[in-house]
Amino acid sequence: MRVSPPSEGPGSLIPAGYRRLSLPGGGSLLSHRRSAAITVILLLVAVGIGCVTLTTGSYDISVARVIEILSGGQEGTDAYLVLNQRLPRVVAALLIGMCLAASGVIFQTLSSNALGSPDLIGFTTGATTGGLMVIILLGRSGGNVLMIGTFLGGLATATAVLLIARAGAGTGERLVVGGIAVAAMLSSVNDYLVSRADLETAEAARVWQHGSLNVISWRNVIPLMVGAAVGIPLAAGAGRALRYLELGEDVAVGVGLPLRRVQLGLSILGVAMAALAVATGGPIGFVALAAPQLARRLARAPSVAMLPAMAMGAALLACSDLIAQRVLSPFQIPVGLVTGALGGLYLVIVLLGRRRD
């Protein structure tokens, strides 16, 4: 690895492309310059798209008026639209995108496979099964009960898939194939649950199952904000362990990482992040798959790019939701249909790129 001159103190060797950040207490941290820049740019893009969502639509509102409303001018129809309809949707899109991307980074690293995202290996499908049981059997379409149901469904599915993978060589390929098989079985269970519900409940379940932010409210967003406030910092702090795991289990054990305990903890965190997103907006596909890979290509980071991936997830879902609102305006389509179409296009581009290589 090329090393820059020791310009920040006697004997300090800083890898090319990095800079040293001083921490309170005398510690320091190496930061990848390009990754940091890409993270900031993607967050600005995500916020910019959110601002477009706040100000445009069937009823346009000026930027100055939006700023006034957010500063306390909370009277009138425009204030109601911004505070109770558009703002919760923007916040949900940003946080769900970050949660899905973080979950994607975790499981792609654990499986050592770019296809090891929670929506492909069945964890999102299992979370959907848990959510559908809550919606159809308990008649609850939101709140903490739905979140608990999605988490338990995702956790049970993750346990089954990991046991299948461990039964053989434990390779990432076996994890992906086992996850796809479990997801196929759970998809039939989900369809059966919907078919047994009454018409009104089945319609609500079907809309949620496609992944939608159309009727999002603060009642749904507040639990998401609380969960994200815990999960996002934990995911960001897991970057070091993920970098060791990316180098292989032998290297991770060699540097003193408690391998099984770390893998278990990361798996629970990844399932929790995916379940949090599914509980709020339904199973929104392909963000967890594409965001980590796109962010890594942009950042050109030598290892796991957790922060750029979360910023990419926020930008992708904010953009997809804006398309879902505008493409057939005044009708709104579920954002999951947009991410599914974009995700399919992404896979085609990747396959064509590999064929040229």
C-alpha positions as CSV (number, residue, x, y, z in Angstrom):
1,M,0.0,0.0,0.0
2,R,1.4,3.4,-0.9
3,V,2.1,5.5,2.1
4,S,2.2,9.3,2.4
5,P,5.0,11.2,4.0
6,P,4.9,11.5,7.8
7,S,3.5,15.0,7.7
8,E,1.5,14.9,10.9
9,G,4.1,14.1,13.5
10,P,7.2,12.1,14.0
11,G,6.9,8.6,12.9
12,S,3.2,8.9,11.8
13,L,2.5,6.9,8.6
14,I,-0.8,7.7,7.0
15,P,-2.0,5.5,4.1
16,A,-2.7,7.3,0.8
17,G,-6.2,8.7,0.6
18,Y,-6.7,8.9,4.4
19,R,-6.4,11.6,7.0
20,R,-6.0,11.5,10.7
21,L,-8.7,12.9,12.9
22,S,-8.0,13.8,16.5
23,L,-10.4,12.5,19.1
24,P,-11.2,13.7,22.6
25,G,-8.8,12.1,25.1
26,G,-5.8,12.1,22.9
27,G,-7.0,9.3,20.5
28,S,-7.1,9.5,16.7
29,L,-9.0,8.0,13.8
30,L,-8.1,7.4,10.2
31,S,-10.7,8.7,7.8
32,H,-10.9,7.8,4.1
33,R,-11.1,11.2,2.3
34,R,-13.2,10.1,-0.7
35,S,-15.6,8.2,1.4
36,A,-16.2,11.2,3.6
37,A,-16.7,13.4,0.6
38,I,-19.1,11.0,-1.1
39,T,-21.1,10.6,2.2
40,V,-21.6,14.4,2.5
41,I,-22.5,14.7,-1.2
42,L,-25.1,11.9,-1.0
43,L,-26.6,13.3,2.1
44,L,-26.9,16.7,0.5
45,V,-28.6,15.0,-2.5
46,A,-31.0,13.2,-0.2
47,V,-31.9,16.4,1.6
48,G,-32.3,18.2,-1.6
49,I,-34.7,15.6,-2.9
50,G,-36.6,15.9,0.4
51,C,-36.9,19.6,-0.1
52,V,-38.4,19.1,-3.6
53,T,-40.9,16.7,-2.0
54,L,-41.8,19.3,0.6
55,T,-42.4,22.1,-1.8
56,T,-43.9,20.5,-4.9
57,G,-46.9,18.3,-5.7
58,S,-50.6,18.9,-6.5
59,Y,-50.3,21.9,-4.2
60,D,-47.0,23.8,-4.6
61,I,-45.5,25.6,-1.6
62,S,-42.6,28.0,-1.8
63,V,-39.3,27.3,-0.1
64,A,-39.7,30.5,2.0
65,R,-43.1,29.3,3.3
66,V,-41.8,25.9,4.1
67,I,-39.0,27.5,6.1
68,E,-41.6,29.7,7.9
69,I,-43.7,26.6,8.7
70,L,-40.8,24.7,10.1
71,S,-39.8,27.7,12.1
72,G,-43.2,27.9,13.8
73,G,-45.7,29.3,11.3
74,Q,-48.1,26.3,11.7
75,E,-51.4,27.8,10.5
76,G,-53.3,27.1,7.3
77,T,-53.7,24.3,4.7
78,D,-50.1,24.5,3.6
79,A,-48.8,24.1,7.1
80,Y,-51.0,21.0,7.5
81,L,-49.7,19.5,4.3
82,V,-46.0,20.1,5.2
83,L,-46.1,19.0,8.8
84,N,-48.6,16.1,8.7
85,Q,-48.2,14.7,5.2
86,R,-45.0,15.6,3.4
87,L,-42.5,15.9,6.3
88,P,-43.3,12.5,7.8
89,R,-42.9,10.9,4.4
90,V,-39.5,12.6,3.8
91,V,-38.2,11.6,7.2
92,A,-39.4,8.0,6.7
93,A,-37.8,7.7,3.3
94,L,-34.5,8.9,4.5
95,L,-34.4,6.7,7.6
96,I,-35.7,3.6,5.9
97,G,-33.2,4.0,3.2
98,M,-30.4,4.2,5.7
99,C,-31.6,1.2,7.7
100,L,-32.0,-1.0,4.6
101,A,-28.5,0.0,3.4
102,A,-26.9,-0.7,6.8
103,S,-28.6,-4.1,6.8
104,G,-27.4,-4.8,3.3
105,V,-23.8,-4.0,4.2
106,I,-23.9,-6.3,7.2
107,F,-25.3,-9.3,5.4
108,Q,-23.2,-8.8,2.3
109,T,-20.1,-8.8,4.5
110,L,-21.2,-11.8,6.6
111,S,-22.0,-13.8,3.5
112,S,-19.0,-12.6,1.5
113,N,-21.4,-12.2,-1.4
114,A,-22.8,-9.1,-3.1
115,L,-26.1,-10.9,-3.4
116,G,-26.3,-11.4,0.3
117,S,-28.8,-8.6,1.0
118,P,-31.8,-9.2,3.4
119,D,-34.4,-8.9,0.6
120,L,-32.8,-11.7,-1.5
121,I,-31.8,-14.1,1.3
122,G,-35.3,-14.2,2.8
123,F,-34.9,-12.0,5.9
124,T,-37.2,-9.3,4.5
125,T,-39.7,-11.9,3.4
126,G,-39.7,-13.4,6.9
127,A,-40.2,-10.0,8.4
128,T,-43.1,-9.5,6.0
129,T,-44.6,-12.8,7.2
130,G,-44.5,-11.6,10.8
131,G,-46.0,-8.3,9.8
132,L,-48.8,-9.9,7.8
133,M,-49.7,-12.1,10.8
134,V,-50.0,-9.0,12.9
135,I,-52.1,-7.2,10.3
136,I,-54.4,-10.1,9.4
137,L,-54.6,-12.2,12.5
138,L,-54.4,-9.4,15.1
139,G,-55.9,-6.6,13.0
140,R,-53.1,-4.2,13.8
141,S,-51.6,-2.2,10.9
142,G,-49.1,-0.1,12.8
143,G,-47.4,0.7,16.0
144,N,-45.1,-1.3,18.2
145,V,-47.0,-4.6,17.8
146,L,-46.3,-4.5,14.0
147,M,-42.7,-3.7,14.7
148,I,-42.3,-6.6,17.1
149,G,-44.0,-9.0,14.6
150,T,-41.7,-8.0,11.8
151,F,-38.6,-8.3,14.0
152,L,-39.6,-11.8,15.2
153,G,-40.5,-12.9,11.7
154,G,-37.1,-11.7,10.4
155,L,-35.2,-13.2,13.3
156,A,-36.9,-16.6,12.9
157,T,-36.1,-16.6,9.2
158,A,-32.5,-15.5,9.8
159,T,-32.0,-18.3,12.3
160,A,-33.4,-20.9,9.8
161,V,-31.2,-19.6,7.0
162,L,-28.1,-19.5,9.1
163,L,-28.7,-23.0,10.4
164,I,-29.1,-24.2,6.8
165,A,-25.8,-22.5,5.8
166,R,-24.0,-24.0,8.9
167,A,-25.3,-27.5,8.1
168,G,-22.9,-27.5,5.1
169,A,-19.7,-25.7,4.4
170,G,-21.1,-22.5,5.8
171,T,-20.1,-20.6,2.6
172,G,-21.7,-17.3,1.5
173,E,-23.0,-19.1,-1.6
174,R,-24.8,-21.6,0.6
175,L,-26.3,-18.8,2.7
176,V,-27.6,-17.1,-0.4
177,V,-29.1,-20.2,-2.0
178,G,-30.6,-21.3,1.3
179,G,-32.1,-17.8,1.8
180,I,-33.7,-17.8,-1.6
181,A,-35.3,-21.2,-0.9
182,V,-36.7,-20.1,2.4
183,A,-37.9,-16.8,0.9
184,A,-39.8,-18.8,-1.8
185,M,-41.5,-20.9,0.8
186,L,-42.4,-17.8,2.9
187,S,-43.8,-16.0,-0.1
188,S,-46.4,-18.7,-0.5
189,V,-47.2,-18.4,3.2
190,N,-47.7,-14.7,2.7
191,D,-50.0,-15.1,-0.3
192,Y,-52.0,-17.7,1.7
193,L,-52.4,-15.3,4.6
194,V,-53.6,-12.5,2.3
195,S,-56.1,-14.9,0.6
196,R,-57.7,-15.8,3.9
197,A,-58.3,-12.3,5.1
198,D,-61.5,-10.3,4.5
199,L,-61.5,-7.9,1.6
200,E,-60.7,-4.7,3.5
201,T,-57.9,-6.2,5.5
202,A,-56.5,-8.0,2.5
203,E,-56.4,-4.7,0.6
204,A,-54.5,-3.0,3.4
205,A,-52.1,-5.9,3.7
206,R,-51.5,-6.0,-0.1
207,V,-50.6,-2.3,-0.2
208,W,-48.3,-2.7,2.7
209,Q,-46.8,-5.8,1.2
210,H,-45.7,-3.8,-1.9
211,G,-43.8,-1.3,0.2
212,S,-45.6,2.0,0.4
213,L,-45.1,5.4,2.1
214,N,-48.4,6.8,0.7
215,V,-50.2,7.0,4.1
216,I,-47.3,7.4,6.4
217,S,-47.8,9.5,9.5
218,W,-45.9,10.6,12.6
219,R,-47.6,7.6,14.4
220,N,-45.4,5.4,12.2
221,V,-42.4,7.6,11.9
222,I,-41.7,8.2,15.6
223,P,-41.0,4.5,16.4
224,L,-38.8,4.5,13.3
225,M,-36.9,7.5,14.6
226,V,-36.4,5.9,18.0
227,G,-35.1,2.7,16.5
228,A,-32.9,4.4,13.9
229,A,-31.4,6.6,16.7
230,V,-30.1,3.4,18.3
231,G,-29.5,1.2,15.2
232,I,-27.7,3.7,12.9
233,P,-24.9,4.5,15.4
234,L,-24.5,0.8,16.2
235,A,-24.2,0.0,12.5
236,A,-21.7,2.9,12.0
237,G,-19.6,1.6,14.9
238,A,-19.6,-1.9,13.5
239,G,-17.4,-0.9,10.6
240,R,-14.2,-2.0,12.2
241,A,-15.5,-5.5,13.0
242,L,-16.9,-5.8,9.4
243,R,-13.6,-4.8,7.9
244,Y,-11.9,-7.7,9.8
245,L,-14.6,-10.1,8.8
246,E,-14.2,-9.0,5.1
247,L,-10.6,-10.2,5.3
248,G,-11.7,-13.6,6.3
249,E,-12.6,-15.5,9.5
250,D,-9.0,-16.6,10.1
251,V,-7.8,-12.9,10.0
252,A,-10.7,-11.9,12.3
253,V,-9.7,-14.6,14.9
254,G,-6.1,-13.7,14.5
255,V,-6.6,-10.1,15.6
256,G,-8.6,-11.2,18.6
257,L,-12.2,-10.8,17.4
258,P,-14.6,-13.1,19.2
259,L,-15.9,-14.4,15.9
260,R,-19.1,-16.2,16.8
261,R,-20.3,-13.6,19.2
262,V,-19.6,-10.8,16.8
263,Q,-21.3,-12.7,13.9
264,L,-24.4,-13.3,16.1
265,G,-24.5,-9.7,17.2
266,L,-24.2,-8.3,13.7
267,S,-26.8,-10.7,12.4
268,I,-29.3,-9.5,15.1
269,L,-28.5,-5.9,14.3
270,G,-28.9,-6.5,10.5
271,V,-32.3,-8.2,11.1
272,A,-33.4,-5.5,13.4
273,M,-32.5,-2.7,10.9
274,A,-34.4,-4.6,8.1
275,A,-37.4,-5.3,10.4
276,L,-37.5,-1.7,11.4
277,A,-37.7,-0.6,7.8
278,V,-40.3,-3.3,6.9
279,A,-42.5,-2.4,9.9
280,T,-42.7,1.2,8.8
281,G,-42.9,1.1,5.0
282,G,-43.4,-2.5,4.1
283,P,-40.9,-4.7,2.2
284,I,-39.2,-2.2,0.0
285,G,-36.9,-4.2,-2.3
286,F,-33.4,-3.7,-3.8
287,V,-32.3,-0.8,-1.7
288,A,-30.4,-3.1,0.6
289,L,-28.9,-4.9,-2.4
290,A,-27.8,-1.9,-4.5
291,A,-26.9,0.9,-2.1
292,P,-23.8,-0.8,-0.6
293,Q,-22.4,-1.7,-4.0
294,L,-23.1,1.7,-5.6
295,A,-21.6,3.5,-2.6
296,R,-18.5,1.4,-2.6
297,R,-17.9,2.0,-6.3
298,L,-18.4,5.8,-5.8
299,A,-16.2,5.9,-2.7
300,R,-13.6,3.6,-4.0
301,A,-13.0,2.5,-0.4
302,P,-10.5,-0.3,0.2
303,S,-13.0,-1.9,2.6
304,V,-16.5,-1.7,4.0
305,A,-18.1,1.7,3.3
306,M,-20.9,1.8,5.9
307,L,-21.5,5.5,6.0
308,P,-21.5,6.1,2.2
309,A,-23.9,3.1,1.9
310,M,-26.3,4.6,4.4
311,A,-26.2,8.0,2.6
312,M,-26.7,6.2,-0.7
313,G,-29.7,4.3,0.7
314,A,-31.3,7.6,1.9
315,A,-30.7,9.2,-1.5
316,L,-32.0,6.2,-3.4
317,L,-35.2,5.8,-1.5
318,A,-35.9,9.6,-1.3
319,C,-35.5,9.7,-5.1
320,S,-37.7,6.6,-5.7
321,D,-40.4,7.9,-3.4
322,L,-40.4,11.2,-5.3
323,I,-40.8,9.2,-8.6
324,A,-43.6,7.2,-7.0
325,Q,-45.5,10.4,-6.1
326,R,-45.0,12.2,-9.5
327,V,-44.8,9.6,-12.3
328,L,-48.6,9.0,-12.4
329,S,-49.7,12.1,-10.6
330,P,-52.3,12.7,-9.1
331,F,-52.2,8.9,-8.5
332,Q,-49.5,7.6,-6.2
333,I,-47.9,4.2,-6.6
334,P,-46.1,2.2,-3.9
335,V,-42.5,3.1,-3.7
336,G,-41.6,-0.6,-3.6
337,L,-42.7,-0.9,-7.3
338,V,-40.2,1.9,-8.2
339,T,-37.3,0.4,-6.3
340,G,-38.1,-3.0,-7.8
341,A,-37.9,-1.6,-11.3
342,L,-34.7,0.3,-10.6
343,G,-33.2,-2.7,-8.9
344,G,-33.9,-4.9,-11.9
345,L,-32.3,-2.3,-14.1
346,Y,-29.3,-2.2,-11.8
347,L,-28.8,-6.0,-12.0
348,V,-29.1,-6.0,-15.8
349,I,-26.4,-3.3,-15.9
350,V,-24.1,-5.2,-13.6
351,L,-24.5,-8.4,-15.6
352,L,-23.8,-6.6,-18.9
353,G,-20.7,-4.9,-17.3
354,R,-19.4,-8.3,-16.2
355,R,-20.0,-9.8,-19.6
356,R,-17.9,-7.0,-21.2
357,D,-15.1,-7.7,-18.7
